[in-house]
Amino acid sequence: MPSKKTFEDALSQLESIVEELESGSPDLDKMLKLFEEGMQLTKFCRGQLKEVEDRISTIMKEGDKF
């Protein structure tokens, strides 16, 4: 059973992709593949952050009831 990707894992992968793209060494096809992968990781990270923001908002609202 594959382990669930964490925000930290995705962010680390994204940082590696950025470093590789900035190095200028990959060919155009590789750069496009890395860019697509980076966009998917960015979407995943944004989703994770949105979930956390929503949970914090809910906790704050529930805390106001006391």
Secondary structure, 3 states (H helix, E strand, C coil): CCCCCCHHHHHHHHHHHHHHHHHCCCCHHHHHHHHHHHHHHHHHHHHHHHHHHHHHHHHHHHHHCC
